[in-house]
């Protein structure tokens, strides 16, 4: 194998984590190559945030992540913070704004973030090959041998191999389980994977009822397995979506309920009593329509079995109705799966990785970063921040090894 086919570092995956890693891995010299099977780099960056990329969150802490080891992400997140990435964005004169809940978006286009990362790669001379797949990986004499497929077969070798190939989410973008295959090949443990940040679906009877409310949205607080999120709730033809649902879906487990609090922050009982005092001849469902979207109030009237004038409702009955609206329990039968999931929960076990470098503890020179690792963030820019932080951590470790 010629010297021209040897790289100090090969990164598989030109997503957020892979591009970030490449920009730092070559900072102290050494050839760096990023291999991507798609036609363009950063495809998930491009489509994120409605094309404006929710590139980080101002409120990022380790508490915003799910992992088999909740302490694992602390090192990378502390050493490369959201503020570090914001400074990088500023240095490239990319205008941005806060939308809500600390979520930061480009004023212009998500493509600006991709261009920024490619420019940072160019500074250190990192190479990028698109429409190229890795069909085989082996390890011998301290080097990794890779078989590439880009029309013709090609063989290259490297000292460091970084797996930044993502998870199974958003299948239309070409998501694969490649990273998990490599982990298994080198005897690393995998935490079971499943779709996260994904809409919930329901059995036919419940689905038919929700179908009548498709398109209706409202503020709600959802709870499942100890997690609670107060954001938007959206009814769909298949079940429930919206920010609060996507958030809680990462905590929900099959055969368990989700508790919905409608009108969070409102004293529902006091408002119902006030409505009764103002005009007791009004229908109770009509009164609910003052508080909730009309189609939802009609459904909740049917769901709770209430009807008649509000004057006929005692305080006890109004209290019971208020409690039902604040503790509505629904039973999903599943999620929409990886087709619409924004992230993959689970992945390469953090027990097998060094939290400071992202290197496999038992396999020198093998790194895993980004979504392929068992670290999953909340909705709202947290997963991009994990990509930046973990990519930076691996890139720094590799760059430092060049100095030895």
C-alpha positions in Angstrom: 0.0 0.0 0.0 1.5 3.4 -1.1 2.2 6.3 1.2 -0.4 8.2 -0.6 -3.1 5.8 0.6 -2.1 6.3 4.3 -3.9 8.8 6.4 -3.2 9.8 10.0 -6.9 9.9 10.6 -10.0 8.7 8.7 -13.4 9.9 9.8 -16.4 8.0 8.6 -19.4 10.3 8.3 -19.5 14.0 7.2 -22.3 15.0 9.5 -22.0 17.5 12.4 -19.7 15.5 14.6 -17.5 14.2 11.7 -16.9 17.6 10.2 -16.2 19.1 13.6 -13.7 16.4 14.4 -11.9 16.8 11.1 -11.5 20.6 11.7 -9.5 19.8 14.9 -7.9 16.5 14.2 -5.5 18.0 11.7 -4.6 21.0 13.7 -1.1 19.7 14.5 -0.5 18.1 11.1 -1.2 14.7 9.8 -3.4 13.8 6.9 -7.1 13.7 7.7 -9.8 12.2 5.4 -13.6 12.4 5.8 -15.6 9.7 4.0 -19.3 10.3 3.3 -21.7 8.0 1.4 -24.2 10.8 0.6 -23.8 13.3 -2.3 -23.4 16.3 0.0 -21.9 16.8 3.5 -23.9 17.8 6.5 -27.3 16.7 5.2 -29.0 16.6 8.6 -27.6 20.0 9.3 -29.1 21.3 6.1 -32.6 20.1 6.8 -32.6 20.9 10.5 -34.6 23.8 12.0 -36.7 24.2 8.9 -33.6 24.9 6.9 -32.1 27.4 9.5 -30.4 24.9 11.8 -31.1 24.9 15.5 -27.3 24.7 16.0 -27.1 24.7 19.8 -29.0 25.7 23.0 -28.0 28.4 25.4 -29.1 26.4 28.4 -27.1 23.2 27.6 -26.1 21.1 30.6 -25.4 17.4 31.1 -29.0 17.1 32.5 -30.4 17.6 29.0 -29.1 14.3 27.9 -30.1 10.6 28.2 -27.5 7.9 28.6 -26.8 4.7 30.3 -24.1 6.7 32.2 -25.5 10.2 32.9 -22.0 11.4 33.8 -20.3 10.4 30.5 -21.1 13.6 28.5 -19.9 16.0 31.3 -16.3 16.1 30.2 -16.8 17.0 26.5 -19.7 19.4 27.2 -17.7 21.2 29.9 -14.5 21.5 27.7 -16.3 22.6 24.5 -19.5 24.5 25.5 -22.3 26.1 23.6 -20.5 29.4 24.1 -17.5 28.1 22.3 -19.6 27.1 19.3 -21.4 30.5 19.4 -18.0 32.2 19.2 -17.1 30.1 16.2 -20.4 31.0 14.5 -19.7 34.7 15.2 -16.2 34.5 13.9 -17.7 33.5 10.5 -20.1 36.4 10.6 -23.1 34.2 10.7 -26.1 36.0 12.0 -28.3 34.1 14.5 -31.2 34.6 16.9 -32.8 32.9 19.9 -36.2 31.5 19.0 -37.5 30.1 22.3 -36.3 28.1 25.3 -32.6 29.0 24.5 -32.8 27.5 20.9 -30.4 29.3 18.6 -31.0 29.4 14.8 -29.3 31.0 11.8 -31.0 34.1 10.5 -30.1 32.9 7.0 -29.6 29.3 6.1 -28.4 26.1 7.7 -26.0 25.9 4.7 -23.9 28.6 6.4 -23.1 26.2 9.2 -22.0 23.6 6.7 -19.8 26.1 4.8 -18.3 27.2 8.1 -17.3 23.7 9.1 -15.9 23.0 5.6 -13.9 26.2 5.8 -12.5 25.1 9.2 -11.6 21.7 7.6 -9.8 23.5 4.8 -7.7 25.5 7.2 -6.1 22.2 8.4 -6.0 20.6 5.0 -8.5 17.9 5.8 -9.9 16.1 2.7 -13.5 15.1 2.0 -14.7 12.3 -0.3 -18.4 12.1 -1.1 -20.5 9.3 -2.5 -18.0 6.9 -1.0 -18.9 3.9 1.1 -16.8 1.9 3.5 -17.4 -1.8 2.7 -14.8 -3.3 5.1 -12.7 -2.4 8.1 -9.9 -4.4 9.6 -7.1 -3.8 12.1 -3.6 -5.1 11.9 -0.2 -4.0 13.2 -1.6 -0.9 14.9 -3.2 0.3 11.7 -6.8 0.2 10.3 -7.3 -1.0 6.8 -10.4 0.3 4.9 -12.0 -0.9 1.7 -13.7 2.0 0.0 -16.4 1.8 -2.7 -16.9 4.8 -5.0 -17.5 3.1 -8.3 -14.1 1.3 -8.1 -12.6 -0.5 -5.1 -9.9 1.3 -3.2 -7.9 0.4 -0.1 -6.5 2.9 2.4 -5.0 2.7 5.9 -4.9 5.0 8.9 -3.6 5.3 12.4 -6.8 6.7 13.8 -10.3 5.7 12.8 -13.3 7.9 13.9 -16.8 6.6 13.6 -19.2 9.5 13.1 -21.8 7.8 11.0 -24.8 8.6 13.1 -27.7 6.4 14.1 -30.7 5.0 12.4 -32.9 8.1 12.5 -34.2 9.9 9.3 -33.9 6.9 7.0 -34.5 9.1 3.9 -31.1 10.7 4.5 -29.4 7.4 4.1 -29.1 6.5 7.8 -27.5 3.1 8.5 -26.4 1.0 11.4 -22.8 1.0 10.1 -21.3 2.4 13.3 -22.9 -0.3 15.4 -21.5 -2.9 13.1 -18.0 -1.6 13.6 -18.5 -1.5 17.4 -19.7 -5.2 17.3 -16.7 -6.1 15.1 -14.3 -4.8 17.8 -16.3 -6.4 20.7 -17.7 -3.1 22.1 -21.0 -3.3 23.9 -24.1 -1.7 22.4 -27.0 -0.2 24.5 -30.3 -1.2 22.8 -31.4 1.3 20.2 -34.8 2.8 19.5 -36.3 5.9 17.9 -36.2 9.1 19.9 -37.8 12.5 19.5 -40.6 10.9 17.5 -44.4 11.2 17.3 -46.5 8.7 19.2 -49.1 6.4 17.6 -52.2 4.8 19.0 -54.6 1.9 18.6 -57.5 2.3 16.0 -60.2 3.5 18.5 -58.0 6.2 19.9 -56.5 7.1 16.6 -59.9 7.6 15.0 -60.8 10.1 17.8 -57.5 11.9 17.3 -58.0 12.0 13.6 -61.0 14.2 14.1 -58.7 16.7 15.8 -55.8 16.4 13.3 -54.1 19.8 13.0 -55.3 21.0 16.4 -52.5 22.3 18.7 -52.3 23.7 22.2 -50.0 24.2 25.1 -49.7 21.1 27.3 -47.4 19.5 29.9 -46.7 15.9 29.3 -45.2 13.4 31.7 -43.7 9.9 31.4 -41.2 7.9 33.4 -40.4 10.9 35.7 -39.8 13.3 32.8 -42.0 16.3 32.2 -42.1 18.8 29.3 -44.3 21.8 28.9 -44.4 22.7 25.2 -46.7 22.4 22.2 -49.0 19.4 21.7 -50.2 18.6 18.2 -52.9 16.1 17.2 -52.3 14.1 14.0 -54.0 11.5 11.9 -52.0 8.8 13.6 -51.7 10.1 17.1 -49.8 12.8 18.9 -46.9 15.1 17.9 -45.6 18.5 18.8 -42.5 19.5 20.8 -43.9 18.2 24.2 -44.6 14.8 22.6 -41.2 14.5 20.9 -39.5 15.3 24.1 -41.4 12.8 26.2 -41.1 10.1 23.5 -37.5 9.6 24.5 -38.5 8.6 28.0 -41.7 6.7 27.2 -41.6 2.9 27.3 -44.0 0.5 25.6 -47.1 -0.5 27.5 -46.9 2.6 29.7 -49.2 5.7 29.7 -48.4 9.3 29.0 -50.1 11.9 31.3 -51.2 15.1 29.7 -51.9 18.3 31.6 -54.0 20.6 29.5 -53.9 24.3 30.3 -50.7 24.1 32.2 -50.2 26.9 34.7 -54.0 27.7 34.7 -56.3 27.3 37.7 -58.9 25.4 35.7 -61.3 25.0 38.6 -61.3 28.8 39.3 -62.0 29.6 35.7 -64.9 27.1 35.5 -66.4 28.6 38.7 -66.1 32.1 37.3 -67.8 31.0 34.1 -70.6 29.5 36.1 -71.1 32.7 38.1 -71.1 34.8 35.0 -73.6 32.9 32.9 -74.8 29.6 34.3 -77.0 28.8 31.3 -74.0 28.3 29.0 -73.3 24.7 28.0 -70.3 23.1 29.7 -68.7 22.1 26.5 -69.1 25.7 25.1 -67.4 26.9 28.3 -64.5 24.5 27.7 -64.2 25.9 24.2 -63.3 29.2 25.8 -60.3 27.5 27.3 -59.3 24.9 24.7 -59.5 24.7 20.9 -63.1 23.9 19.9 -62.6 20.4 18.5 -60.5 19.5 21.5 -63.2 20.8 23.9 -65.8 18.8 22.1 -63.7 15.7 22.4 -62.9 16.3 26.1 -66.6 16.8 26.7 -67.3 13.4 25.2 -64.2 11.8 26.9 -65.2 13.0 30.3 -68.9 12.4 29.8 -70.0 15.9 30.7 -73.0 17.8 29.2 -75.6 20.3 30.2 -75.6 23.8 31.6 -72.7 24.7 33.7 -75.1 26.0 36.4 -76.0 22.3 37.1 -72.4 21.5 38.0 -71.5 21.7 41.7 -68.1 22.6 42.9 -67.4 18.9 43.4 -68.2 18.2 39.7 -66.2 21.1 38.5 -63.3 20.0 40.6 -63.5 16.5 39.2 -63.6 17.9 35.6 -60.6 20.1 36.3 -58.6 17.2 37.6 -59.4 15.2 34.5 -58.2 18.0 32.3 -55.0 18.2 34.3 -54.4 14.5 34.4 -55.6 13.1 31.1 -54.0 9.7 30.6 -53.4 8.2 27.1 -51.8 4.9 26.1 -49.7 4.9 23.0 -49.0 1.6 21.3 -45.8 2.8 19.7 -43.9 5.5 17.8 -43.6 6.4 14.1 -40.2 4.8 14.3 -36.9 5.8 12.6 -38.7 7.1 9.5 -39.6 10.3 11.3 -37.4 10.1 14.5 -35.0 13.0 14.9 -32.5 10.9 16.9 -31.5 7.4 17.9 -31.6 6.4 21.6 -28.9 4.0 22.8 -25.8 3.1 20.8 -22.2 2.4 21.6 -22.0 1.8 25.3 -20.2 4.7 27.2 -18.7 2.0 29.4 -16.4 1.1 26.6 -15.3 4.7 25.7 -13.0 7.2 27.3 -15.2 10.2 28.2 -12.4 12.7 27.6 -11.2 11.5 24.2 -14.1 9.3 22.9 -11.6 6.6 22.2 -12.5 3.0 22.7 -10.8 1.9 25.9 -9.9 -1.6 24.6 -9.1 -0.6 21.0 -6.4 2.1 20.6 -7.0 4.6 17.8 -10.7 3.8 17.4 -13.1 6.6 18.3 -16.9 7.0 18.3 -18.6 10.4 18.3 -22.0 12.0 17.9 -25.3 10.1 17.6 -23.7 6.7 17.3 -22.8 6.9 21.0 -25.3 6.2 23.8 -25.8 9.9 24.5 -29.1 11.5 23.3 -30.1 15.1 23.8 -33.4 16.8 24.2 -35.1 18.6 21.3 -33.9 22.1 20.8 -30.2 22.1 19.6 -28.8 19.8 22.3 -27.9 17.0 19.9 -26.0 19.3 17.7 -24.1 20.5 20.8 -23.2 16.9 21.6 -21.9 16.5 18.1 -19.8 19.6 18.4 -18.5 18.7 21.9 -17.8 15.0 21.2 -16.3 15.8 17.8 -14.0 18.5 19.3 -13.0 16.1 22.1 -11.9 13.4 19.7 -10.3 15.9 17.3 -8.3 17.4 20.2 -7.1 14.1 21.4 -6.0 13.1 17.9 -4.2 16.4 17.4 -2.4 16.1 20.7 -1.2 12.6 19.7 0.5 14.2 16.7 2.7 16.1 19.0 4.1 13.0 20.7 
